[in-house]
Amino acid sequence: MRNLILVLGDQLNFDSPALENFDPAQDSLLLIEAVGEAKYVWSHKARIALFLSAMRHFANQVAARGWPFDYIQLDDPHPPGFAERLTIALQRHQPQALRVVEPGEWRMQEMIVAVCSAESVTLRMLDDTHFLCSRTEFAQWGKGKKELRLEFFYRVMRKRFNVLMAGDEPVGGQWNFDADNRSAYPKRTGPGAIPEPALFEPDAVTEEVIQLVEKIFPDHPGQLKNFAWPVTREQALHALDVFVDTRLTSFGQYQDAMWTNTPLGWHSLLSAALNLHLLNPREVIEAVEQAYQQGKVSLESAEGFIRQVLGWREFIHGVYWLDMPRMKEANHYQAEHDLPAWFWTGETDMACMRDSLQQTLEWGYAHHIQRLMVIGNFATLAQLSPQQVGDWFLAIYVDAIEWVELPNTAGMALHACGSRFTSKPYVASGAYIGRQSNYCGSCKYDPKVRAGENACPYNTLYWNFIDHHEATLSSNPRTALMTKNLQKLDAKERERVKLHAQQILDTIDTL
């Protein structure tokens, strides 16, 4: 065999550089399911099922092309670890070289390198052309920069790919319409009727996977009753069309809004398909830009969505590979508290956390404000270990691959990387959640009370956080107002807040 081509579960695209010049007479594909990868973090059942179903559908397409391939399935009689299974495959096939696209996780890359070295097999690791900015290009852009900022990178990418540009200037005269995309749902009427996203009934392959996951991982968190994610490229393209045609119109305005029993909102639900490479970011950006050019959606909605794909997604991919492996251990605030048990059950009296967590367990999904300003915000204020929180985020969401999960969690949600690529901690009191949702109306805790028995834990922990980090926050123009508001409290009230915050932290499992 000339080349054994390893296709990882998040690289399911036939335009992969690993498949260039594929010769069925000399080459073969290799796909590996491994129990160890589902247990590396305590993965949500829907996350496991998504990867397995998408991989098996891809393998069926490979078979339809008549290409040779080796598929090691989850319940095959091999050792459970990925490295052991890869070793067995290399020994069986004896290829001249193993070809693979750059993995989406530093740990996986190191594992593949180590196995090939141990087996004396030539490794050819190729640039992942799925991304518009390569690792090397991002490293060149970031060279010499102590702090990396999305806004400057995003402008470079807009110009480079001529997206929403009028010559050398941005369409609409400004680069960023974020300030126009923060509306809450109307308090009186709520979200109203929202067009359904594209959801897909499990076919025979997916049903078989669901049964396998329930059998092998019965104690893992989450449910599979609502599994309806795209698992093929055809489904992913349909999901993109449905979003652009029916949901993009209000995505921008309500992308930060939250409401009980509204788990999907106006969001695209395309991140999982993008992160499995079932969709190419170029076609997603083009579809959204065309919708704006044809007058179907506002510039605010189009720009807001494109910024997430062309800007933030590419940015954090670059940051991840630039800063690993040290990013994994980042802990700017020296937070060390253990993750509360109710993160895995959703059983808490905090209505916002209960809704966000129960939705997550049901769907394997929560939108970015629920992740950032409900779950991440609480984790920061409660001084939870960034490593434990990061492992939870990686385990619990269907679209989580470490290159995208870790920078979003450690860098943005927890500010564990300091000012490396986010300029401030994203912390807020219960007032923010009250503005953006209806959660507070049904909550045991009072969002207007700072400390005391019925006080919203977000309030108490927020003021305690500001108090604890007053010196650092006061020196940052983006957080200085927080400390000025803190200084309006008298010494007695500040002490009361600190005492109640400690009580919350000591009894956090009972919230």
KEKE-551177 format. One record per residue (C-alpha): residue number from 1; x negated, y negated, z negated; residue in three letters. Coordinates in Angstrom, 2 decimals, padded with zeros to 5 digits. Each point is the difference from the previous one (the first is absolute). Layout:
// KEKE-551177
SITE/tifi/X/Y/Z/mifi
SITE/NUM/X/Y/Z/Ala;
...
***
This chain:
// KEKE-551177
SITE/tifi/X/Y/Z/mifi
SITE/1/000.00/000.00/000.00/Met;
SITE/2/-001.26/-003.45/000.93/Arg;
SITE/3/002.12/-002.21/-002.26/Asn;
SITE/4/002.29/000.84/-002.86/Leu;
SITE/5/002.20/-003.07/-000.32/Ile;
SITE/6/001.34/-000.60/-003.49/Leu;
SITE/7/003.33/-001.83/000.09/Val;
SITE/8/000.84/-001.40/-003.42/Leu;
SITE/9/003.59/-000.37/-001.21/Gly;
SITE/10/-000.05/-003.78/000.40/Asp;
SITE/11/-001.44/000.06/003.54/Gln;
SITE/12/002.79/001.55/002.04/Leu;
SITE/13/-000.51/-001.89/003.26/Asn;
SITE/14/-000.92/001.46/003.36/Phe;
SITE/15/-001.88/-003.16/000.96/Asp;
SITE/16/-002.49/000.76/-002.77/Ser;
SITE/17/-003.65/-000.48/001.02/Pro;
SITE/18/-000.68/003.49/-001.37/Ala;
SITE/19/002.10/001.41/002.86/Leu;
SITE/20/-001.76/-001.88/002.78/Glu;
SITE/21/-001.46/002.40/002.59/Asn;
SITE/22/001.70/002.93/-001.71/Phe;
SITE/23/-000.72/003.21/001.90/Asp;
SITE/24/002.26/002.95/-000.88/Pro;
SITE/25/-002.65/002.36/001.29/Ala;
SITE/26/-002.65/-001.22/-002.45/Gln;
SITE/27/001.81/-001.86/-002.79/Asp;
SITE/28/002.64/000.70/-002.61/Ser;
SITE/29/002.03/-002.00/-002.48/Leu;
SITE/30/000.08/000.67/-003.73/Leu;
SITE/31/002.75/-001.07/-002.41/Leu;
SITE/32/-000.19/000.83/-003.69/Ile;
SITE/33/002.73/000.02/-002.63/Glu;
SITE/34/-001.44/000.30/-003.50/Ala;
SITE/35/001.73/000.33/-003.34/Val;
SITE/36/-002.84/-001.90/-001.60/Gly;
SITE/37/000.84/-003.13/001.98/Glu;
SITE/38/003.53/-000.04/-001.40/Ala;
SITE/39/-001.32/000.46/-003.53/Lys;
SITE/40/-002.97/-002.39/000.21/Tyr;
SITE/41/002.59/-002.46/-001.26/Val;
SITE/42/003.39/001.30/-001.19/Trp;
SITE/43/001.62/-000.68/003.36/Ser;
SITE/44/003.68/-000.78/000.53/His;
SITE/45/001.76/002.88/001.73/Lys;
SITE/46/001.07/-002.28/002.85/Ala;
SITE/47/-003.60/-001.11/000.57/Arg;
SITE/48/-001.15/003.62/000.28/Ile;
SITE/49/002.92/000.89/002.28/Ala;
SITE/50/-000.62/-002.98/002.29/Leu;
SITE/51/-003.63/000.91/000.60/Phe;
SITE/52/000.72/003.70/000.54/Leu;
SITE/53/002.98/-000.53/002.28/Ser;
SITE/54/-001.79/-002.58/002.13/Ala;
SITE/55/-003.08/002.24/000.27/Met;
SITE/56/002.08/003.02/001.04/Arg;
SITE/57/001.90/-001.99/002.59/His;
SITE/58/-003.30/-001.26/001.38/Phe;
SITE/59/-001.33/003.57/000.13/Ala;
SITE/60/003.09/001.04/001.97/Asn;
SITE/61/-000.78/-002.73/002.52/Gln;
SITE/62/-003.58/001.24/000.23/Val;
SITE/63/001.31/003.51/000.68/Ala;
SITE/64/002.36/-001.35/002.67/Ala;
SITE/65/-003.03/-001.43/001.80/Arg;
SITE/66/-001.62/003.42/-000.05/Gly;
SITE/67/-002.96/-001.25/-002.03/Trp;
SITE/68/-001.79/002.42/-002.34/Pro;
SITE/69/000.30/-000.85/-003.67/Phe;
SITE/70/-000.49/001.48/-003.43/Asp;
SITE/71/002.65/-000.95/-002.57/Tyr;
SITE/72/-000.67/000.96/-003.62/Ile;
SITE/73/003.34/-000.18/-001.79/Gln;
SITE/74/000.69/-000.75/-003.63/Leu;
SITE/75/000.85/003.55/-001.02/Asp;
SITE/76/-002.72/001.73/002.06/Asp;
SITE/77/-002.21/002.30/-002.13/Pro;
SITE/78/-002.92/-002.42/-000.30/His;
SITE/79/-001.43/-001.93/-002.96/Pro;
SITE/80/002.24/-003.01/-000.74/Pro;
SITE/81/-002.59/-002.74/000.53/Gly;
SITE/82/-000.48/-001.91/003.25/Phe;
SITE/83/-003.78/000.34/-000.11/Ala;
SITE/84/000.20/003.78/-000.42/Glu;
SITE/85/002.48/000.29/002.86/Arg;
SITE/86/-002.15/-002.13/002.27/Leu;
SITE/87/-003.03/002.12/-000.88/Thr;
SITE/88/001.86/003.19/000.94/Ile;
SITE/89/001.08/-001.53/003.33/Ala;
SITE/90/-003.56/-001.07/000.86/Leu;
SITE/91/-001.33/003.46/-000.82/Gln;
SITE/92/002.72/001.65/002.09/Arg;
SITE/93/-000.37/-002.18/003.10/His;
SITE/94/-003.74/-000.79/-000.11/Gln;
SITE/95/000.39/-003.24/002.03/Pro;
SITE/96/-002.93/-001.96/001.33/Gln;
SITE/97/001.57/-003.08/-001.59/Ala;
SITE/98/002.93/-001.13/-002.09/Leu;
SITE/99/001.73/-003.09/001.38/Arg;
SITE/100/002.24/-002.11/-002.23/Val;
SITE/101/001.26/-003.55/-000.11/Val;
SITE/102/-001.00/-002.03/-003.07/Glu;
SITE/103/002.26/001.18/-002.85/Pro;
SITE/104/002.35/-002.29/-001.88/Gly;
SITE/105/-001.62/000.79/-003.33/Glu;
SITE/106/-003.57/-000.33/-001.22/Trp;
SITE/107/000.30/003.27/-001.98/Arg;
SITE/108/001.07/001.92/003.12/Met;
SITE/109/-002.83/-001.47/002.06/Gln;
SITE/110/-002.55/001.02/-002.61/Glu;
SITE/111/001.53/003.48/-000.17/Met;
SITE/112/-000.23/000.55/003.77/Ile;
SITE/113/-003.59/-001.26/000.12/Val;
SITE/114/-000.98/002.33/-002.86/Ala;
SITE/115/001.63/003.08/001.57/Val;
SITE/116/-001.62/-000.58/003.40/Cys;
SITE/117/-003.37/-000.52/-001.66/Ser;
SITE/118/000.34/003.19/-002.03/Ala;
SITE/119/000.97/001.98/003.11/Glu;
SITE/120/-002.64/-001.67/002.23/Ser;
SITE/121/002.68/-001.10/002.46/Val;
SITE/122/-000.48/-003.19/001.98/Thr;
SITE/123/002.59/-002.59/-001.05/Leu;
SITE/124/001.21/-002.60/002.47/Arg;
SITE/125/002.11/-002.55/-001.89/Met;
SITE/126/001.70/-002.45/002.35/Leu;
SITE/127/001.35/-003.52/-000.47/Asp;
SITE/128/003.73/-000.03/-000.72/Asp;
SITE/129/001.28/-001.97/003.00/Thr;
SITE/130/003.51/000.02/-001.48/His;
SITE/131/-001.08/-003.16/-001.83/Phe;
SITE/132/-000.45/-003.25/001.88/Leu;
SITE/133/-003.03/-000.94/-002.08/Cys;
SITE/134/-002.63/002.68/-000.49/Ser;
SITE/135/-001.85/000.54/-003.25/Arg;
SITE/136/-003.15/-001.39/001.59/Thr;
SITE/137/001.76/-003.10/001.32/Glu;
SITE/138/001.59/-000.72/-003.35/Phe;
SITE/139/-003.33/000.43/-001.78/Ala;
SITE/140/-001.52/-002.53/002.40/Gln;
SITE/141/002.85/-002.45/-000.68/Trp;
SITE/142/-000.38/000.46/-003.76/Gly;
SITE/143/-003.79/-000.11/-000.05/Lys;
SITE/144/-001.28/-002.49/-002.54/Gly;
SITE/145/003.48/-000.83/-001.30/Lys;
SITE/146/000.31/000.35/-003.77/Lys;
SITE/147/003.76/-000.38/000.27/Glu;
SITE/148/002.07/001.31/002.91/Leu;
SITE/149/003.26/-001.74/000.91/Arg;
SITE/150/002.78/001.33/002.20/Leu;
SITE/151/000.98/-003.37/001.43/Glu;
SITE/152/-003.34/-000.56/001.73/Phe;
SITE/153/-000.20/003.58/001.26/Phe;
SITE/154/003.60/-000.17/001.25/Tyr;
SITE/155/-000.72/-003.10/002.08/Arg;
SITE/156/-002.98/001.74/001.58/Val;
SITE/157/002.20/002.99/000.90/Met;
SITE/158/002.80/-002.17/001.40/Arg;
SITE/159/-002.45/-001.76/002.27/Lys;
SITE/160/-001.88/003.15/000.96/Arg;
SITE/161/003.14/001.86/001.08/Phe;
SITE/162/001.94/-003.08/001.15/Asn;
SITE/163/003.00/000.74/-002.20/Val;
SITE/164/002.56/-002.78/-000.56/Leu;
SITE/165/-002.43/-002.48/001.50/Met;
SITE/166/000.50/-003.07/002.21/Ala;
SITE/167/-003.48/-000.42/001.40/Gly;
SITE/168/-002.31/-000.49/-002.97/Asp;
SITE/169/002.82/-000.96/-002.37/Glu;
SITE/170/002.57/002.15/-001.78/Pro;
SITE/171/003.53/000.03/001.35/Val;
SITE/172/002.15/-002.28/-002.13/Gly;
SITE/173/-002.96/-002.12/-001.09/Gly;
SITE/174/-000.89/002.02/-003.10/Gln;
SITE/175/-001.66/003.32/-000.69/Trp;
SITE/176/002.07/001.19/-002.88/Asn;
SITE/177/003.75/-000.19/-000.73/Phe;
SITE/178/-000.19/001.80/-003.34/Asp;
SITE/179/001.72/-002.87/-001.82/Ala;
SITE/180/003.10/000.54/002.18/Asp;
SITE/181/000.16/003.72/-000.74/Asn;
SITE/182/000.76/000.16/-003.72/Arg;
SITE/183/003.78/-000.20/-000.27/Ser;
SITE/184/002.01/002.04/-002.46/Ala;
SITE/185/003.33/001.54/000.93/Tyr;
SITE/186/002.95/-002.31/-000.80/Pro;
SITE/187/000.88/000.50/-003.66/Lys;
SITE/188/003.75/000.04/000.61/Arg;
SITE/189/000.16/002.34/002.97/Thr;
SITE/190/-003.21/001.97/-000.24/Gly;
SITE/191/-001.69/001.39/003.11/Pro;
SITE/192/003.23/000.68/001.89/Gly;
SITE/193/-000.03/002.37/002.95/Ala;
SITE/194/-003.50/000.99/001.10/Ile;
SITE/195/-000.43/002.01/003.21/Pro;
SITE/196/-001.16/003.55/-000.70/Glu;
SITE/197/-003.60/000.84/000.87/Pro;
SITE/198/-000.77/002.98/002.18/Ala;
SITE/199/000.22/003.08/-002.22/Leu;
SITE/200/-000.66/003.50/001.29/Phe;
SITE/201/001.76/003.21/-000.93/Glu;
SITE/202/-002.60/002.67/-000.82/Pro;
SITE/203/-000.43/002.49/002.83/Asp;
SITE/204/-000.98/003.65/-000.39/Ala;
SITE/205/-003.70/-000.82/-000.44/Val;
SITE/206/000.69/-002.61/-002.67/Thr;
SITE/207/002.51/002.23/-001.78/Glu;
SITE/208/-002.60/002.75/-000.19/Glu;
SITE/209/-002.50/-002.48/-001.43/Val;
SITE/210/002.50/-001.26/-002.58/Ile;
SITE/211/000.62/003.54/-001.20/Gln;
SITE/212/-003.75/000.64/-000.16/Leu;
SITE/213/-000.63/-003.15/-002.04/Val;
SITE/214/002.76/000.88/-002.45/Glu;
SITE/215/-001.51/003.47/-000.37/Lys;
SITE/216/-003.65/-000.92/-000.41/Ile;
SITE/217/000.37/-003.35/-001.80/Phe;
SITE/218/003.16/000.38/-002.13/Pro;
SITE/219/-001.32/-002.14/-002.85/Asp;
SITE/220/-001.13/-002.92/002.18/His;
SITE/221/001.88/-003.29/-000.31/Pro;
SITE/222/002.68/-001.23/002.34/Gly;
SITE/223/002.86/001.33/002.05/Gln;
SITE/224/000.42/001.25/003.56/Leu;
SITE/225/003.75/-000.38/000.42/Lys;
SITE/226/-000.40/-003.33/001.83/Asn;
SITE/227/-002.94/001.03/002.17/Phe;
SITE/228/000.63/-001.75/003.31/Ala;
SITE/229/-003.39/-001.37/001.07/Trp;
SITE/230/-001.24/000.09/003.62/Pro;
SITE/231/-002.33/002.96/000.44/Val;
SITE/232/-000.68/-000.24/003.75/Thr;
SITE/233/-001.15/-002.78/002.27/Arg;
SITE/234/003.37/000.03/001.78/Glu;
SITE/235/001.83/-000.55/-003.27/Gln;
SITE/236/-002.46/-002.71/-001.04/Ala;
SITE/237/000.53/-001.88/003.28/Leu;
SITE/238/003.76/000.20/-000.51/His;
SITE/239/-000.40/-001.32/-003.56/Ala;
SITE/240/-002.01/-002.94/001.38/Leu;
SITE/241/002.70/-000.79/002.58/Asp;
SITE/242/002.77/000.11/-002.61/Val;
SITE/243/-001.89/-002.30/-002.34/Phe;
SITE/244/-000.81/-002.58/002.66/Val;
SITE/245/003.52/000.08/001.46/Asp;
SITE/246/002.03/-000.07/-003.22/Thr;
SITE/247/-002.03/-000.78/-003.13/Arg;
SITE/248/-002.86/-002.31/000.94/Leu;
SITE/249/002.45/-002.91/000.23/Thr;
SITE/250/000.25/-000.33/-003.79/Ser;
SITE/251/-003.21/001.73/-001.02/Phe;
SITE/252/-001.90/-003.24/-000.44/Gly;
SITE/253/002.62/-001.79/-002.03/Gln;
SITE/254/000.71/002.89/-002.39/Tyr;
SITE/255/-003.27/001.92/-000.09/Gln;
SITE/256/-000.55/-001.03/-003.64/Asp;
SITE/257/003.59/000.58/-001.15/Ala;
SITE/258/001.05/002.80/-002.37/Met;
SITE/259/003.44/001.34/-000.90/Trp;
SITE/260/001.27/003.06/-001.84/Thr;
SITE/261/000.91/002.96/002.21/Asn;
SITE/262/-001.66/-001.67/002.99/Thr;
SITE/263/-003.18/002.05/000.34/Pro;
SITE/264/-000.82/-000.78/003.62/Leu;
SITE/265/001.15/-003.59/000.46/Gly;
SITE/266/-000.95/-001.53/003.35/Trp;
SITE/267/-003.40/001.68/000.01/His;
SITE/268/-001.40/001.88/002.98/Ser;
SITE/269/-000.92/003.32/-001.69/Leu;
SITE/270/-002.69/000.31/002.66/Leu;
SITE/271/-003.03/000.12/-002.31/Ser;
SITE/272/000.04/003.79/-000.35/Ala;
SITE/273/000.12/000.52/003.78/Ala;
SITE/274/-002.76/-002.58/000.50/Leu;
SITE/275/-002.18/001.57/-002.67/Asn;
SITE/276/000.38/003.47/001.54/Leu;
SITE/277/-000.92/-001.55/003.38/His;
SITE/278/003.35/000.96/001.50/Leu;
SITE/279/000.25/-003.68/000.90/Leu;
SITE/280/-002.76/-002.23/001.29/Asn;
SITE/281/-000.16/-003.45/-001.63/Pro;
SITE/282/-000.46/-001.59/003.42/Arg;
SITE/283/003.40/001.19/001.22/Glu;
SITE/284/001.67/-001.06/-003.25/Val;
SITE/285/-001.46/-003.52/000.24/Ile;
SITE/286/000.92/-000.24/003.68/Glu;
SITE/287/003.60/001.07/-000.64/Ala;
SITE/288/000.46/-002.61/-002.72/Val;
SITE/289/-001.66/-002.76/002.00/Glu;
SITE/290/002.20/000.80/003.02/Gln;
SITE/291/003.11/-000.16/-002.16/Ala;
SITE/292/-000.98/-003.53/-001.02/Tyr;
SITE/293/-000.86/-001.04/003.56/Gln;
SITE/294/003.39/001.27/001.19/Gln;
SITE/295/001.77/-002.05/-002.67/Gly;
SITE/296/001.26/003.02/-001.92/Lys;
SITE/297/-001.66/-000.88/-003.31/Val;
SITE/298/-001.36/-003.11/-001.69/Ser;
SITE/299/-003.66/-000.93/000.00/Leu;
SITE/300/000.03/000.30/-003.80/Glu;
SITE/301/001.10/003.65/000.10/Ser;
SITE/302/-002.35/000.91/002.86/Ala;
SITE/303/-003.03/-001.71/-001.52/Glu;
SITE/304/000.72/001.40/-003.46/Gly;
SITE/305/000.07/003.55/001.33/Phe;
SITE/306/-002.96/-000.41/002.36/Ile;
SITE/307/-002.08/-001.43/-002.86/Arg;
SITE/308/000.53/003.22/-001.92/Gln;
SITE/309/-001.15/002.20/002.90/Val;
SITE/310/-002.61/-002.07/001.86/Leu;
SITE/311/-001.14/-001.82/-003.13/Gly;
SITE/312/000.38/001.76/-003.32/Trp;
SITE/313/-000.09/003.62/001.23/Arg;
SITE/314/-003.21/-000.54/001.97/Glu;
SITE/315/-001.48/-002.14/-002.78/Phe;
SITE/316/000.44/002.54/-002.77/Ile;
SITE/317/-001.28/002.81/002.20/His;
SITE/318/-003.18/-001.98/000.51/Gly;
SITE/319/-000.28/-000.98/-003.66/Val;
SITE/320/000.47/003.61/-001.13/Tyr;
SITE/321/-002.92/001.31/002.03/Trp;
SITE/322/-002.16/-003.03/-000.75/Leu;
SITE/323/000.43/000.33/-003.78/Asp;
SITE/324/000.22/003.75/-000.58/Met;
SITE/325/-000.80/001.87/-002.13/Pro;
SITE/326/-000.28/-002.75/-002.64/Arg;
SITE/327/003.58/-001.16/000.66/Met;
SITE/328/001.24/003.26/-001.51/Lys;
SITE/329/-001.48/-000.95/-003.38/Glu;
SITE/330/000.88/-003.71/000.04/Ala;
SITE/331/001.48/-001.29/-003.25/Asn;
SITE/332/-000.29/-003.79/-000.13/His;
SITE/333/002.15/-000.36/-003.14/Tyr;
SITE/334/-001.39/003.10/-001.74/Gln;
SITE/335/003.50/001.48/-000.23/Ala;
SITE/336/000.05/003.41/-001.65/Glu;
SITE/337/003.56/000.86/-001.07/His;
SITE/338/001.44/003.30/001.20/Asp;
SITE/339/002.78/000.16/002.56/Leu;
SITE/340/003.37/000.37/-001.80/Pro;
SITE/341/001.69/003.36/000.55/Ala;
SITE/342/003.10/-001.72/001.39/Trp;
SITE/343/-001.93/-001.00/003.14/Phe;
SITE/344/000.66/003.61/001.07/Trp;
SITE/345/003.67/000.08/-001.03/Thr;
SITE/346/001.38/-003.54/000.32/Gly;
SITE/347/001.51/000.36/-003.46/Glu;
SITE/348/-000.47/-003.52/-001.41/Thr;
SITE/349/002.37/-002.69/-001.26/Asp;
SITE/350/-001.63/-002.63/002.24/Met;
SITE/351/002.53/-000.21/002.83/Ala;
SITE/352/-002.49/-001.21/002.62/Cys;
SITE/353/-002.47/002.77/-000.74/Met;
SITE/354/002.74/002.61/-000.29/Arg;
SITE/355/001.45/-000.86/003.40/Asp;
SITE/356/-003.41/-000.24/001.71/Ser;
SITE/357/-001.30/003.24/-001.53/Leu;
SITE/358/003.15/002.04/000.52/Gln;
SITE/359/000.16/-001.17/003.60/Gln;
SITE/360/-003.66/000.97/000.40/Thr;
SITE/361/000.63/003.47/-001.40/Leu;
SITE/362/003.02/000.44/002.28/Glu;
SITE/363/-001.51/-001.29/003.23/Trp;
SITE/364/-003.77/-000.12/-000.50/Gly;
SITE/365/000.41/-003.63/000.97/Tyr;
SITE/366/000.32/-003.48/-001.48/Ala;
SITE/367/-000.59/-003.23/001.87/His;
SITE/368/-002.98/-002.26/-000.58/His;
SITE/369/001.58/-002.36/-002.56/Ile;
SITE/370/001.21/002.90/-002.11/Gln;
SITE/371/-003.50/001.45/000.13/Arg;
SITE/372/-001.78/-003.32/-000.59/Leu;
SITE/373/002.23/-002.13/-002.21/Met;
SITE/374/001.92/002.64/-001.96/Val;
SITE/375/-002.27/003.03/-000.38/Ile;
SITE/376/-003.41/-001.59/000.62/Gly;
SITE/377/000.87/-003.11/-001.98/Asn;
SITE/378/001.02/002.09/-003.01/Phe;
SITE/379/-003.13/002.16/000.29/Ala;
SITE/380/-002.22/-003.09/-000.05/Thr;
SITE/381/001.82/-001.65/-002.90/Leu;
SITE/382/000.06/003.25/-002.00/Ala;
SITE/383/-003.76/000.47/000.52/Gln;
SITE/384/000.42/003.42/001.61/Leu;
SITE/385/-003.11/001.77/001.27/Ser;
SITE/386/-000.52/-000.95/003.68/Pro;
SITE/387/-001.22/003.54/000.70/Gln;
SITE/388/003.14/001.59/-001.44/Gln;
SITE/389/002.25/-002.50/001.78/Val;
SITE/390/-001.88/000.51/003.26/Gly;
SITE/391/000.36/003.76/-000.22/Asp;
SITE/392/003.73/-000.44/-000.64/Trp;
SITE/393/000.48/-002.25/003.04/Phe;
SITE/394/-002.00/002.41/002.15/Leu;
SITE/395/002.10/002.93/-001.19/Ala;
SITE/396/003.46/-001.46/000.08/Ile;
SITE/397/000.49/-001.76/003.37/Tyr;
SITE/398/000.39/001.75/003.35/Val;
SITE/399/-002.05/-002.66/001.80/Asp;
SITE/400/-002.90/000.16/-002.47/Ala;
SITE/401/-003.44/000.78/001.38/Ile;
SITE/402/-002.87/-001.25/-002.09/Glu;
SITE/403/-001.32/-002.55/002.50/Trp;
SITE/404/003.33/-001.84/-000.20/Val;
SITE/405/001.08/000.89/-003.54/Glu;
SITE/406/-003.13/-000.82/-001.98/Leu;
SITE/407/-000.62/-003.59/001.18/Pro;
SITE/408/003.71/-000.77/-000.34/Asn;
SITE/409/000.08/001.42/-003.52/Thr;
SITE/410/-003.38/-000.85/-001.48/Ala;
SITE/411/-000.63/-003.16/001.97/Gly;
SITE/412/003.40/-001.60/000.32/Met;
SITE/413/002.49/001.48/-002.49/Ala;
SITE/414/-002.45/000.31/-002.91/Leu;
SITE/415/-002.68/-002.58/000.92/His;
SITE/416/-002.47/002.63/-001.20/Ala;
SITE/417/-002.48/-001.15/002.67/Cys;
SITE/418/000.09/-003.55/-001.32/Gly;
SITE/419/-000.15/-002.70/002.66/Ser;
SITE/420/-001.74/002.23/002.55/Arg;
SITE/421/002.93/-000.12/002.44/Phe;
SITE/422/002.94/-001.44/-001.94/Thr;
SITE/423/-000.24/-003.46/-001.50/Ser;
SITE/424/002.22/000.55/-003.03/Lys;
SITE/425/001.75/002.71/-002.04/Pro;
SITE/426/003.57/000.60/001.17/Tyr;
SITE/427/001.59/-000.26/-003.43/Val;
SITE/428/003.39/-001.49/-000.84/Ala;
SITE/429/002.54/-000.07/-002.80/Ser;
SITE/430/003.49/001.45/000.15/Gly;
SITE/431/001.19/-003.29/001.53/Ala;
SITE/432/-001.53/000.94/003.36/Tyr;
SITE/433/001.76/003.36/000.04/Ile;
SITE/434/003.24/-001.73/-000.98/Gly;
SITE/435/-000.30/-002.40/002.95/Arg;
SITE/436/-000.75/002.72/002.54/Gln;
SITE/437/002.53/002.61/-001.14/Ser;
SITE/438/003.13/000.84/-001.98/Asn;
SITE/439/-001.88/002.36/-002.31/Tyr;
SITE/440/000.09/-002.23/-003.06/Cys;
SITE/441/003.81/-000.12/-000.13/Gly;
SITE/442/000.22/003.66/-000.99/Ser;
SITE/443/-003.11/000.16/-002.18/Cys;
SITE/444/-000.26/000.64/-003.71/Lys;
SITE/445/-002.67/-002.68/-000.21/Tyr;
SITE/446/000.56/-003.75/000.29/Asp;
SITE/447/-002.11/-001.72/002.68/Pro;
SITE/448/000.45/-003.34/-001.79/Lys;
SITE/449/-001.60/001.17/-003.26/Val;
SITE/450/-003.78/-000.13/-000.43/Arg;
SITE/451/-000.46/002.16/-003.10/Ala;
SITE/452/002.15/002.00/-002.38/Gly;
SITE/453/002.12/003.13/000.00/Glu;
SITE/454/001.97/-000.76/003.20/Asn;
SITE/455/-002.74/-001.87/001.81/Ala;
SITE/456/-000.82/001.08/003.54/Cys;
SITE/457/-003.31/001.93/-000.22/Pro;
SITE/458/-001.17/-001.82/003.11/Tyr;
SITE/459/000.36/-003.31/-001.84/Asn;
SITE/460/-001.84/001.08/-003.12/Thr;
SITE/461/-002.79/001.74/001.88/Leu;
SITE/462/-000.31/-002.86/002.50/Tyr;
SITE/463/-000.61/-002.64/-002.67/Trp;
SITE/464/-002.31/002.36/-001.84/Asn;
SITE/465/-001.98/000.56/003.22/Phe;
SITE/466/-000.32/-003.76/000.60/Ile;
SITE/467/-001.06/-000.51/-003.60/Asp;
SITE/468/-002.61/002.74/000.17/His;
SITE/469/-001.49/-001.24/003.29/His;
SITE/470/000.57/-003.74/-000.54/Glu;
SITE/471/-003.57/-001.09/000.67/Ala;
SITE/472/-000.28/001.85/003.32/Thr;
SITE/473/003.46/-000.93/001.24/Leu;
SITE/474/-000.36/-003.67/-000.85/Ser;
SITE/475/-003.05/-000.29/002.24/Ser;
SITE/476/001.88/001.35/003.05/Asn;
SITE/477/002.08/-002.66/001.81/Pro;
SITE/478/002.56/002.67/000.94/Arg;
SITE/479/000.59/001.06/-003.62/Thr;
SITE/480/-000.79/-003.17/-001.95/Ala;
SITE/481/003.68/-000.88/-000.30/Leu;
SITE/482/000.61/003.25/-001.87/Met;
SITE/483/-002.41/-001.04/-002.75/Thr;
SITE/484/001.42/-003.52/-000.13/Lys;
SITE/485/003.43/001.48/-000.68/Asn;
SITE/486/-001.50/002.26/-002.65/Leu;
SITE/487/-001.53/-003.00/-001.73/Gln;
SITE/488/003.47/-001.46/-000.44/Lys;
SITE/489/000.76/002.77/-002.50/Leu;
SITE/490/-000.89/-000.73/-003.61/Asp;
SITE/491/-002.41/002.22/-001.90/Ala;
SITE/492/002.80/001.79/-001.86/Lys;
SITE/493/001.79/000.99/003.22/Glu;
SITE/494/-003.22/001.17/001.63/Arg;
SITE/495/-000.74/002.19/-002.99/Glu;
SITE/496/003.55/001.40/000.08/Arg;
SITE/497/-000.45/000.92/003.66/Val;
SITE/498/-003.32/001.74/-000.66/Lys;
SITE/499/001.42/002.02/-002.88/Leu;
SITE/500/003.02/001.12/002.02/His;
SITE/501/-002.21/000.81/003.02/Ala;
SITE/502/-002.11/002.27/-002.17/Gln;
SITE/503/003.14/001.69/-001.25/Gln;
SITE/504/001.11/000.61/003.60/Ile;
SITE/505/-003.40/001.43/000.93/Leu;
SITE/506/000.00/002.26/-003.04/Asp;
SITE/507/003.45/001.41/000.84/Thr;
SITE/508/-000.12/-000.27/003.79/Ile;
SITE/509/001.38/003.52/000.55/Asp;
SITE/510/003.28/-001.06/-001.63/Thr;
SITE/511/000.75/-003.04/002.18/Leu;
***
